Amino acid sequence: IDGSEVLVHLCNDYNSRTDSATIIERWNQRVQKDGIATRLLPFGFGDGGGGPTRDHLESLRRLVDLEGVPKVRIAHPLDYFRDQEARGIPDARYVGELYFQAHRGTYTSQARTKRGNRKSEIALREAEMWDSLTRVMKGEKVPDDALDEAWKTVLLNQFHDIIPGSSIHRVYEEAEADYARVIDTAEEVAAEAAGSLTDGSNDLTVFNSLSWPRRCLIALPDGYQGATDADGVSLAVQTLGDDLLAEVTVPPCGWTTVRSGATPEKGDDGRVIVTERSLENEFLRVTLNDRGEIDSIWDKEANRELATGPCNSLRMYKDVPTNWDAWDLDSMYALTPVEMGDAAELTVIADGALVGMIEVRRQINRSLMVQQISLRRGSRRIEFDTEIDWQESHKMLKVAFPVDIHANEAVHEIQFGHIRRPNHLSRPFDADRFEVVNHKWTALVEEGRGCAVLNDCKYGVNVFGDTIMLTLLKSAMAPDMTADKGLQEFSYAFYAWNGPMIESDLVREAYELNCPVMTVSGAAGKRSLLQVDAPNVIIETVKLAEDGTGDLVVRLYEAMRTATRCTLRTDLPVTAAASTNMLEKDRRPLEVVDGAVTLDLRPFEVATLRLAVG
């Protein structure tokens, strides 16, 4: 997506015999024949099958120079690519996504494991940042060993039959336990690091790991009747259940202290208006129907309707793939909808200065859903915090958002950027992509406005015409007969903006849905350690260098497909800076002026910086 190229070889299979007939067959099956005189053949029993056997090796030994069979030799894969480069790389180029036309169910199967993966990645990002920053400030050079082990656990569970949801039941019992331990470890490391910066008083300090100022809601400690920020300004508060919430703005990659205030600031300006069937703030007026769906999303700023049909519309389908139950999702699923109960119980549970919230309780086939739909003041994001007691078999659940946006393609976030895919079935390759992958968001975009569905742990999605459909749950029976049954928790959100996509807060809103702020007892004042002046440049990772030098590594990327000059500023005493590759090597010195480094980034470029802190 960033214009870079990589030399690629596509294999036919993951299990390869080495007898003469197979060698000849593989050679004749090669698709690209012009200009290529060699072919790579991984051999042995793959897919966890144990690799090559004596028979494989003996056969290859005999085929080294056998008449009538392509010449073979055992070598490292790098030797193959070096040989290709020496002979001359073919002119043919494939531009775009190498879409795998099978196993689309793996984007969704075993939802608890996928949630554990996302939550672990986010928790470790947070822990690594605060652990590294506090150690640099103390002059320490080595990160907490527990983080290394936790990352290895997450990577282990990204094995190709664990995270896809295609393993037996015991695997997921172990994986879910692994993720719980990883998250506990990450939270302990982050809390210990942040706690080392506070004074242990009765105040509260809020930490923000994102690279922009963040306006967020926090629960105040017991005994607080109001609160002020680090500058002594009264904060708006609201009671929600047993909690007193305050709205606070936290500096980028930094923190601010909140203190008990004698008199609470009611914050009636911009109050969210709530009824059993509606939520309304300065920007949006949302109207619900009896099923808890959204019949109307009125954009008050643009003076127009965004919904072209019921949004937050739960749709269940029979899901009985022709083959590979947990792995696959067949294209005809849309022809087999499942009727669900229409009635829902709607209750207002928050009505105040900061946030309005409606709870929806609804029976969906054999499963019970409890969902909290919320809208904050000053926000264009509608959130749906959802719990489902999932008791289905061979069913799939999606949520649909039909919107008044005209586009011939949808925009899907992937790692370090986004990709555009058709939202129609005009060509065979388009029709094959009836289910695709996203990370934190998928959007439909016009030149001057757009709508997006954000998520905190869902990876499968499809967009057809004007409708974004996020896949929430699947319920395969093989290889795990109890897959996904029981309590499922997840959040998704609807976000709409006016103006060009590059000027929207889409990427930031998705990060904020996924990355909670952290609160720690004690005061630490107010400080921002890192920030970048371009809103389309995201600081993704802050860590200590792997070589033990104590350098601080900052990894950031351009998120909106546009060349950008930006300045990274730090409050730390940086003595030198260099850009490196992702392995933190091949240093190229950068000029540091008053703690600032200026960078020129290509569209979607990922930049890795090493900062020496004195």
C-alpha positions as CSV (number, residue, x, y, z in Angstrom):
1,I,0.0,0.0,0.0
2,D,3.0,2.3,0.4
3,G,4.4,1.7,-3.1
4,S,7.1,-0.7,-2.0
5,E,7.8,-3.9,-3.9
6,V,8.8,-7.4,-2.7
7,L,9.9,-10.4,-4.8
8,V,7.3,-13.1,-4.3
9,H,7.0,-16.8,-5.0
10,L,3.6,-18.5,-4.7
11,C,3.5,-22.2,-3.8
12,N,0.8,-24.6,-4.9
13,D,0.5,-26.5,-1.7
14,Y,1.8,-26.9,1.8
15,N,2.4,-30.7,1.6
16,S,4.8,-31.7,-1.1
17,R,6.1,-35.1,-2.0
18,T,9.5,-35.4,-3.7
19,D,9.0,-38.3,-6.1
20,S,9.8,-37.8,-9.8
21,A,6.1,-37.6,-10.8
22,T,5.5,-34.8,-8.3
23,I,8.6,-32.9,-9.3
24,I,7.5,-33.1,-13.0
25,E,3.9,-32.1,-12.1
26,R,5.0,-29.1,-10.1
27,W,7.3,-27.9,-12.8
28,N,4.6,-28.2,-15.5
29,Q,2.1,-26.4,-13.2
30,R,4.1,-23.2,-13.0
31,V,1.9,-20.3,-14.2
32,Q,4.6,-17.8,-14.9
33,K,7.0,-19.5,-17.4
34,D,8.7,-16.7,-19.4
35,G,12.0,-15.5,-18.0
36,I,12.0,-18.0,-15.1
37,A,14.2,-21.1,-15.2
38,T,14.0,-22.2,-11.6
39,R,11.2,-23.0,-9.2
40,L,11.0,-23.2,-5.4
41,L,9.5,-26.3,-3.9
42,P,9.1,-26.5,-0.1
43,F,8.9,-30.2,0.7
44,G,7.7,-32.4,3.6
45,F,4.5,-32.7,5.5
46,G,3.3,-29.3,6.4
47,D,0.4,-27.9,8.4
48,G,1.9,-29.2,11.6
49,G,2.7,-32.5,10.0
50,G,6.3,-32.8,11.1
51,G,8.3,-31.7,8.1
52,P,10.4,-33.8,5.7
53,T,11.0,-37.6,6.2
54,R,13.8,-39.9,5.2
55,D,11.9,-40.8,2.1
56,H,11.7,-37.2,1.1
57,L,15.4,-36.7,1.5
58,E,16.4,-40.0,-0.2
59,S,14.2,-39.2,-3.2
60,L,15.8,-35.8,-3.6
61,R,19.3,-37.3,-3.4
62,R,18.4,-39.6,-6.3
63,L,16.8,-36.8,-8.3
64,V,19.9,-34.6,-8.3
65,D,20.8,-35.6,-11.8
66,L,18.1,-37.9,-13.1
67,E,17.4,-37.8,-16.9
68,G,13.9,-36.6,-17.7
69,V,13.3,-34.9,-14.4
70,P,14.0,-31.2,-13.6
71,K,17.3,-30.8,-11.9
72,V,16.9,-30.4,-8.1
73,R,19.0,-29.3,-5.2
74,I,18.4,-28.6,-1.6
75,A,19.1,-25.0,-0.7
76,H,17.9,-22.1,1.5
77,P,14.9,-20.1,0.1
78,L,17.1,-17.0,0.0
79,D,19.3,-18.8,-2.5
80,Y,16.3,-19.1,-4.8
81,F,15.6,-15.4,-4.7
82,R,19.2,-14.5,-5.2
83,D,19.3,-16.8,-8.2
84,Q,16.3,-15.0,-9.6
85,E,17.9,-11.6,-9.1
86,A,21.1,-12.8,-10.7
87,R,19.2,-14.0,-13.8
88,G,17.1,-10.9,-13.9
89,I,13.7,-10.3,-12.3
90,P,10.7,-10.6,-14.7
91,D,9.0,-7.4,-15.6
92,A,5.6,-8.7,-14.5
93,R,4.2,-6.9,-11.4
94,Y,1.0,-7.6,-9.4
95,V,-0.4,-4.5,-7.7
96,G,-2.8,-4.8,-4.8
97,E,-4.0,-7.4,-2.4
98,L,-3.3,-11.1,-2.7
99,Y,-6.8,-12.2,-1.5
100,F,-7.1,-15.8,-0.4
101,Q,-10.3,-17.1,-2.0
102,A,-11.2,-19.5,0.9
103,H,-11.4,-19.9,4.7
104,R,-13.2,-16.6,5.2
105,G,-14.8,-18.0,8.4
106,T,-11.4,-17.8,10.1
107,Y,-11.9,-14.0,10.4
108,T,-14.6,-14.6,13.0
109,S,-14.5,-18.2,14.5
110,Q,-13.6,-18.4,18.2
111,A,-14.4,-14.8,19.0
112,R,-13.1,-14.9,22.6
113,T,-9.6,-15.8,21.3
114,K,-9.7,-13.0,18.7
115,R,-10.8,-10.6,21.4
116,G,-7.9,-11.8,23.6
117,N,-5.5,-11.2,20.8
118,R,-6.6,-7.6,20.2
119,K,-6.8,-6.8,23.9
120,S,-3.4,-8.3,24.6
121,E,-1.8,-6.4,21.7
122,I,-3.3,-3.1,23.0
123,A,-2.4,-3.9,26.7
124,L,1.2,-4.7,25.7
125,R,1.5,-1.6,23.6
126,E,0.5,0.4,26.6
127,A,2.8,-1.4,29.1
128,E,5.8,-1.2,26.7
129,M,5.3,2.5,26.3
130,W,5.1,3.4,30.0
131,D,7.7,0.9,31.1
132,S,10.2,2.2,28.4
133,L,9.6,5.9,29.1
134,T,9.9,5.6,32.9
135,R,13.1,3.5,32.5
136,V,14.6,6.1,30.1
137,M,13.8,8.8,32.6
138,K,15.6,6.8,35.3
139,G,18.6,6.0,33.1
140,E,17.8,2.3,32.9
141,K,18.6,0.4,29.7
142,V,16.8,-2.9,29.8
143,P,13.0,-3.4,29.7
144,D,10.9,-5.6,32.0
145,D,11.6,-9.3,31.1
146,A,7.9,-10.1,31.6
147,L,7.0,-8.1,28.5
148,D,9.2,-10.2,26.3
149,E,7.6,-13.4,27.5
150,A,4.2,-11.9,27.2
151,W,4.8,-10.9,23.6
152,K,6.1,-14.4,22.8
153,T,2.9,-15.8,24.2
154,V,0.8,-13.6,21.9
155,L,2.9,-14.5,18.9
156,L,2.6,-18.2,19.7
157,N,-1.2,-17.9,19.7
158,Q,-1.0,-16.3,16.3
159,F,-0.1,-19.7,15.0
160,H,-2.2,-20.5,11.9
161,D,-4.7,-22.8,13.6
162,I,-5.1,-21.0,16.9
163,I,-6.0,-17.4,16.1
164,P,-8.1,-18.4,13.0
165,G,-10.4,-20.5,15.2
166,S,-9.7,-23.8,13.6
167,S,-8.4,-25.9,16.5
168,I,-10.0,-28.2,19.0
169,H,-11.7,-27.1,22.2
170,R,-8.7,-27.6,24.5
171,V,-6.6,-25.2,22.5
172,Y,-9.0,-22.4,23.2
173,E,-9.2,-23.1,26.9
174,E,-5.4,-22.7,27.0
175,A,-5.4,-19.7,24.6
176,E,-8.0,-17.8,26.7
177,A,-6.0,-18.5,29.8
178,D,-2.9,-17.3,28.1
179,Y,-4.5,-14.0,27.1
180,A,-5.7,-13.5,30.6
181,R,-2.2,-13.9,32.0
182,V,-0.8,-11.6,29.3
183,I,-3.2,-8.9,30.0
184,D,-2.7,-9.2,33.8
185,T,1.1,-8.9,33.2
186,A,0.8,-5.9,30.9
187,E,-1.5,-4.1,33.3
188,E,0.8,-4.8,36.2
189,V,3.9,-3.5,34.3
190,A,2.0,-0.4,33.1
191,A,0.6,0.4,36.6
192,E,4.0,-0.1,38.2
193,A,5.7,2.2,35.7
194,A,3.0,4.9,35.9
195,G,2.9,4.6,39.7
196,S,6.6,5.3,39.9
197,L,5.8,8.8,38.5
198,T,3.2,9.7,41.1
199,D,3.6,10.9,44.7
200,G,1.2,8.4,46.4
201,S,-1.3,11.1,47.4
202,N,-5.1,10.8,47.3
203,D,-5.1,12.5,43.9
204,L,-5.6,10.7,40.6
205,T,-3.4,10.8,37.5
206,V,-4.7,9.9,34.1
207,F,-2.3,8.5,31.5
208,N,-2.8,8.7,27.7
209,S,-0.7,6.5,25.4
210,L,-2.0,8.1,22.2
211,S,-0.1,10.8,20.3
212,W,-2.8,13.5,20.5
213,P,-4.7,15.3,23.3
214,R,-7.6,13.0,24.4
215,R,-10.9,14.0,25.9
216,C,-12.1,11.1,28.0
217,L,-14.4,10.0,30.8
218,I,-13.0,8.6,34.0
219,A,-14.5,7.3,37.2
220,L,-13.5,9.4,40.2
221,P,-12.4,7.7,43.5
222,D,-14.9,7.2,46.2
223,G,-15.4,10.4,48.3
224,Y,-15.0,12.8,45.3
225,Q,-18.0,15.2,44.9
226,G,-16.3,17.1,42.1
227,A,-12.9,17.4,40.5
228,T,-10.4,19.9,39.1
229,D,-7.6,19.2,36.6
230,A,-3.9,19.9,37.0
231,D,-4.5,23.6,36.1
232,G,-7.1,24.0,38.8
233,V,-10.0,24.1,36.3
234,S,-13.3,22.5,37.4
235,L,-14.2,19.4,35.5
236,A,-17.7,18.5,34.2
237,V,-19.1,15.5,36.1
238,Q,-22.0,13.1,35.9
239,T,-23.3,10.3,38.0
240,L,-23.6,6.9,36.2
241,G,-24.8,4.1,38.5
242,D,-22.5,4.0,41.5
243,D,-19.8,6.0,39.7
244,L,-19.1,9.7,39.5
245,L,-17.7,10.4,36.0
246,A,-15.5,13.3,35.1
247,E,-14.5,14.5,31.6
248,V,-10.8,15.3,31.4
249,T,-8.4,16.2,28.6
250,V,-5.1,14.3,28.8
251,P,-1.9,15.5,26.9
252,P,-0.5,13.3,24.1
253,C,1.8,10.4,25.3
254,G,1.5,12.0,28.7
255,W,-0.6,12.5,31.8
256,T,-2.5,14.9,33.9
257,T,-3.5,14.9,37.6
258,V,-7.1,15.2,38.7
259,R,-7.8,16.5,42.3
260,S,-10.9,16.5,44.4
261,G,-12.9,19.7,44.0
262,A,-15.1,21.3,46.6
263,T,-17.9,22.1,44.2
264,P,-18.7,20.0,41.1
265,E,-19.1,21.7,37.7
266,K,-22.4,20.5,36.4
267,G,-21.4,21.0,32.8
268,D,-24.9,21.6,31.4
269,D,-23.5,23.1,28.2
270,G,-23.8,20.6,25.4
271,R,-25.9,18.3,27.5
272,V,-27.0,15.0,25.9
273,I,-30.8,14.7,25.5
274,V,-32.1,11.2,26.1
275,T,-35.5,9.5,25.8
276,E,-36.2,5.8,25.6
277,R,-36.1,6.1,21.8
278,S,-33.5,8.8,21.2
279,L,-30.1,10.3,21.9
280,E,-29.1,13.8,20.9
281,N,-26.0,16.0,21.2
282,E,-24.6,19.0,19.4
283,F,-23.9,17.0,16.2
284,L,-26.2,14.0,16.0
285,R,-29.9,13.1,16.7
286,V,-30.3,9.3,16.9
287,T,-33.8,7.6,16.9
288,L,-34.3,4.0,17.8
289,N,-37.2,1.6,17.0
290,D,-38.7,-1.1,19.2
291,R,-36.0,-3.6,18.3
292,G,-33.2,-1.4,19.4
293,E,-32.2,-0.6,15.8
294,I,-31.5,2.9,14.7
295,D,-34.1,4.2,12.3
296,S,-32.6,7.7,11.9
297,I,-29.1,9.3,12.3
298,W,-29.7,13.0,11.6
299,D,-26.5,15.0,11.1
300,K,-27.4,18.3,12.6
301,E,-24.2,19.9,11.3
302,A,-24.9,18.9,7.7
303,N,-28.7,19.0,8.1
304,R,-29.2,15.6,6.4
305,E,-30.1,12.0,7.2
306,L,-27.3,9.5,7.2
307,A,-29.3,6.2,7.5
308,T,-31.0,4.7,4.5
309,G,-32.5,1.9,6.5
310,P,-32.3,0.5,10.0
311,C,-28.8,0.8,11.3
312,N,-27.4,-1.3,14.1
313,S,-29.6,-4.0,12.5
314,L,-28.7,-7.5,13.8
315,R,-28.9,-10.1,11.0
316,M,-28.6,-13.8,11.6
317,Y,-28.0,-16.4,8.9
318,K,-27.6,-20.1,8.7
319,D,-24.0,-21.0,8.4
320,V,-23.4,-24.5,7.1
321,P,-20.3,-24.4,4.9
322,T,-19.9,-27.0,2.2
323,N,-16.5,-27.9,3.7
324,W,-14.4,-26.9,6.6
325,D,-16.9,-25.8,9.2
326,A,-14.9,-23.4,11.3
327,W,-12.7,-22.3,8.4
328,D,-15.2,-21.4,5.7
329,L,-18.1,-19.1,5.0
330,D,-20.0,-19.9,1.8
331,S,-21.2,-17.1,-0.5
332,M,-24.9,-18.2,-0.4
333,Y,-25.3,-17.5,3.4
334,A,-27.3,-14.4,2.6
335,L,-30.0,-16.6,1.1
336,T,-30.7,-18.3,4.4
337,P,-31.7,-15.6,7.0
338,V,-32.9,-16.6,10.4
339,E,-35.9,-14.9,11.9
340,M,-35.3,-13.3,15.2
341,G,-37.6,-11.9,17.9
342,D,-38.7,-8.3,17.1
343,A,-39.4,-7.0,20.6
344,A,-36.7,-5.5,22.7
345,E,-36.7,-3.9,26.2
346,L,-35.3,-0.3,26.1
347,T,-34.2,1.5,29.2
348,V,-32.5,4.9,29.8
349,I,-29.6,4.3,32.1
350,A,-27.7,7.6,31.7
351,D,-29.0,11.0,31.1
352,G,-26.7,13.9,32.0
353,A,-24.2,16.5,31.1
354,L,-21.5,14.1,29.7
355,V,-23.2,11.0,28.2
356,G,-26.5,9.6,27.3
357,M,-27.0,5.8,27.3
358,I,-29.9,3.5,26.5
359,E,-29.8,-0.2,27.4
360,V,-31.3,-2.7,24.9
361,R,-32.3,-6.2,26.1
362,R,-33.3,-8.5,23.2
363,Q,-33.8,-12.2,22.5
364,I,-32.1,-13.1,19.2
365,N,-33.1,-16.6,18.4
366,R,-31.7,-18.8,21.2
367,S,-29.4,-16.1,22.5
368,L,-29.9,-13.1,24.8
369,M,-28.3,-9.8,24.0
370,V,-27.7,-6.8,26.4
371,Q,-26.4,-3.7,24.7
372,Q,-25.7,-0.2,25.9
373,I,-26.0,2.4,23.2
374,S,-24.2,5.6,24.1
375,L,-23.5,9.1,22.8
376,R,-21.2,11.6,24.5
377,R,-21.4,15.3,24.4
378,G,-19.2,16.9,21.6
379,S,-18.9,13.5,19.9
380,R,-19.8,12.2,16.5
381,R,-19.3,8.6,17.6
382,I,-22.2,6.3,18.7
383,E,-21.0,3.4,20.7
384,F,-22.5,-0.1,21.1
385,D,-21.1,-2.0,24.1
386,T,-22.5,-5.5,23.8
387,E,-22.8,-8.7,25.7
388,I,-24.5,-11.8,24.2
389,D,-25.1,-15.2,25.8
390,W,-24.5,-17.0,22.5
391,Q,-26.3,-20.4,22.3
392,E,-26.4,-20.9,18.6
393,S,-25.1,-23.7,16.3
394,H,-24.3,-23.2,12.6
395,K,-25.5,-19.6,12.8
396,M,-23.7,-16.4,12.0
397,L,-24.5,-12.9,13.3
398,K,-23.8,-9.7,11.6
399,V,-24.7,-6.0,12.3
400,A,-25.6,-3.8,9.3
401,F,-25.3,0.0,8.8
402,P,-26.9,1.2,5.5
403,V,-25.8,4.8,5.0
404,D,-26.4,7.6,2.5
405,I,-22.9,7.5,1.0
406,H,-22.3,6.9,-2.7
407,A,-19.1,5.0,-3.4
408,N,-17.8,2.2,-5.6
409,E,-15.4,0.9,-3.0
410,A,-15.1,0.7,0.7
411,V,-12.0,1.6,2.8
412,H,-10.7,-0.9,5.3
413,E,-8.0,-0.4,7.9
414,I,-5.2,-2.8,7.8
415,Q,-1.9,-2.7,9.7
416,F,-0.2,0.7,9.3
417,G,-2.7,2.0,6.7
418,H,-5.8,1.1,4.8
419,I,-6.9,-0.6,1.6
420,R,-9.7,0.1,-0.8
421,R,-11.9,-2.8,-2.0
422,P,-14.9,-2.8,-4.3
423,N,-18.3,-2.9,-2.7
424,H,-20.0,-4.6,-5.7
425,L,-19.9,-7.9,-7.5
426,S,-19.3,-6.7,-11.0
427,R,-16.2,-8.9,-11.8
428,P,-15.4,-12.4,-10.6
429,F,-12.6,-11.2,-8.4
430,D,-14.9,-8.7,-6.8
431,A,-17.5,-11.4,-6.2
432,D,-14.9,-13.6,-4.6
433,R,-14.4,-10.9,-1.9
434,F,-17.8,-11.2,-0.3
435,E,-16.1,-11.3,3.1
436,V,-12.8,-9.5,3.8
437,V,-10.6,-8.5,6.7
438,N,-10.4,-5.2,8.5
439,H,-8.7,-4.1,11.7
440,K,-10.2,-1.3,13.7
441,W,-12.6,0.2,11.1
442,T,-14.3,0.1,7.7
443,A,-15.7,3.1,6.0
444,L,-17.7,4.4,3.0
445,V,-16.4,7.7,1.8
446,E,-17.4,10.5,-0.6
447,E,-15.1,13.4,-1.3
448,G,-16.6,15.6,1.3
449,R,-18.0,13.2,4.0
450,G,-18.0,9.6,5.2
451,C,-19.4,7.0,7.6
452,A,-17.5,4.2,9.3
453,V,-18.1,1.3,11.6
454,L,-15.4,0.8,14.2
455,N,-14.7,-2.2,16.3
456,D,-12.6,-3.3,19.3
457,C,-12.1,-7.0,18.4
458,K,-13.8,-8.0,15.1
459,Y,-11.9,-8.8,11.9
460,G,-14.5,-10.0,9.4
461,V,-16.6,-7.5,7.4
462,N,-18.4,-7.1,4.1
463,V,-19.6,-4.0,2.3
464,F,-22.2,-4.2,-0.4
465,G,-23.5,-1.1,-2.0
466,D,-24.3,1.4,0.8
467,T,-24.3,-1.1,3.6
468,I,-21.4,-1.9,6.0
469,M,-21.9,-5.3,7.7
470,L,-19.6,-6.2,10.5
471,T,-19.4,-9.9,11.3
472,L,-19.9,-10.4,15.1
473,L,-20.1,-14.2,15.8
474,K,-20.0,-17.6,14.1
475,S,-20.9,-20.9,15.6
476,A,-19.1,-23.8,13.9
477,M,-19.5,-27.4,15.2
478,A,-16.1,-28.7,14.0
479,P,-13.4,-29.1,15.1
480,D,-14.8,-27.6,18.3
481,M,-18.4,-28.6,19.0
482,T,-18.8,-25.9,21.6
483,A,-17.1,-23.1,19.6
484,D,-18.1,-19.6,20.7
485,K,-21.0,-20.7,23.0
486,G,-21.4,-18.7,26.2
487,L,-20.7,-15.1,27.1
488,Q,-19.4,-12.9,24.3
489,E,-18.3,-9.3,24.9
490,F,-17.4,-6.7,22.3
491,S,-17.9,-3.1,21.3
492,Y,-18.4,-1.4,18.0
493,A,-19.3,2.1,17.0
494,F,-20.6,4.3,14.2
495,Y,-18.7,7.4,13.3
496,A,-19.6,10.0,10.7
497,W,-17.8,13.1,9.5
498,N,-18.1,16.0,7.2
499,G,-15.2,17.1,5.0
500,P,-12.3,15.2,3.3
501,M,-11.3,11.9,4.9
502,I,-7.8,13.2,5.6
503,E,-9.3,15.9,7.8
504,S,-11.5,13.5,9.7
505,D,-10.8,12.0,13.1
506,L,-11.5,8.5,11.8
507,V,-8.2,6.9,12.7
508,R,-8.1,8.6,16.1
509,E,-11.7,7.6,16.9
510,A,-10.8,4.0,16.2
511,Y,-7.7,4.1,18.4
512,E,-9.7,5.7,21.2
513,L,-12.3,3.0,21.0
514,N,-9.5,0.4,21.4
515,C,-7.1,2.0,23.8
516,P,-8.4,2.9,27.2
517,V,-6.8,5.6,29.4
518,M,-5.1,4.4,32.6
519,T,-5.7,5.9,36.0
520,V,-3.2,5.6,38.9
521,S,-3.5,7.0,42.4
522,G,-1.3,9.9,43.3
523,A,-0.3,13.2,41.7
524,A,2.2,13.8,38.9
525,G,1.2,17.2,37.5
526,K,0.8,17.5,33.8
527,R,3.3,16.5,31.1
528,S,3.5,15.3,27.5
529,L,6.6,13.3,26.6
530,L,6.0,12.8,22.9
531,Q,3.8,14.4,20.3
532,V,3.7,14.9,16.5
533,D,2.2,17.9,14.8
534,A,0.5,16.1,11.8
535,P,-2.9,14.6,12.7
536,N,-2.4,11.8,10.0
537,V,0.8,10.6,11.6
538,I,0.4,8.1,14.5
539,I,2.9,7.1,17.1
540,E,2.2,3.4,17.2
541,T,5.1,2.0,19.4
542,V,7.4,3.3,22.0
543,K,10.0,0.8,23.4
544,L,13.6,0.4,24.5
545,A,16.1,-0.7,21.8
546,E,16.7,-4.4,21.6
547,D,20.5,-4.1,21.7
548,G,20.4,-2.9,25.4
549,T,21.9,0.5,24.7
550,G,19.1,2.3,26.4
551,D,18.0,4.1,23.3
552,L,14.3,4.9,23.0
553,V,12.7,3.5,19.9
554,V,9.7,5.4,18.5
555,R,7.8,3.8,15.6
556,L,5.2,6.0,13.8
557,Y,3.4,5.8,10.5
558,E,1.5,8.0,8.0
559,A,-2.2,6.8,8.1
560,M,-4.0,8.7,5.3
561,R,-2.1,7.9,2.1
562,T,-0.5,11.3,1.7
563,A,3.1,12.5,1.7
564,T,3.6,14.4,4.9
565,R,6.3,16.5,6.5
566,C,5.9,16.3,10.3
567,T,7.8,17.2,13.4
568,L,8.2,14.8,16.4
569,R,8.7,16.7,19.6
570,T,9.8,15.2,22.9
571,D,10.0,16.6,26.4
572,L,12.9,14.2,27.1
573,P,16.6,15.4,26.9
574,V,17.4,13.8,23.5
575,T,21.1,14.1,22.6
576,A,21.0,12.3,19.2
577,A,18.5,10.7,16.8
578,A,18.6,8.3,13.9
579,S,16.1,6.6,11.6
580,T,16.5,2.8,11.2
581,N,14.9,-0.1,9.6
582,M,12.3,-2.1,11.6
583,L,15.1,-4.3,13.1
584,E,16.5,-1.0,14.6
585,K,19.6,-1.3,12.4
586,D,21.1,0.7,9.4
587,R,21.1,4.0,11.3
588,R,20.8,7.3,9.4
589,P,21.4,10.3,11.6
590,L,18.7,12.9,12.0
591,E,19.1,16.5,13.2
592,V,17.6,17.3,16.6
593,V,16.7,20.9,17.3
594,D,15.3,21.8,20.7
595,G,14.0,18.3,21.2
596,A,12.3,18.1,17.8
597,V,13.0,15.9,14.8
598,T,11.5,16.7,11.3
599,L,10.5,13.8,9.1
600,D,9.3,13.5,5.5
601,L,7.1,10.5,5.2
602,R,5.8,8.8,2.1
603,P,2.1,7.7,2.0
604,F,1.7,4.9,4.5
605,E,5.4,5.0,5.4
606,V,6.4,3.3,8.7
607,A,9.3,5.2,10.3
608,T,11.4,3.8,13.1
609,L,13.5,6.2,15.1
610,R,16.2,5.7,17.7
611,L,16.5,8.5,20.3
612,A,19.5,8.7,22.6
613,V,18.4,10.3,25.8
614,G,21.0,12.0,28.0
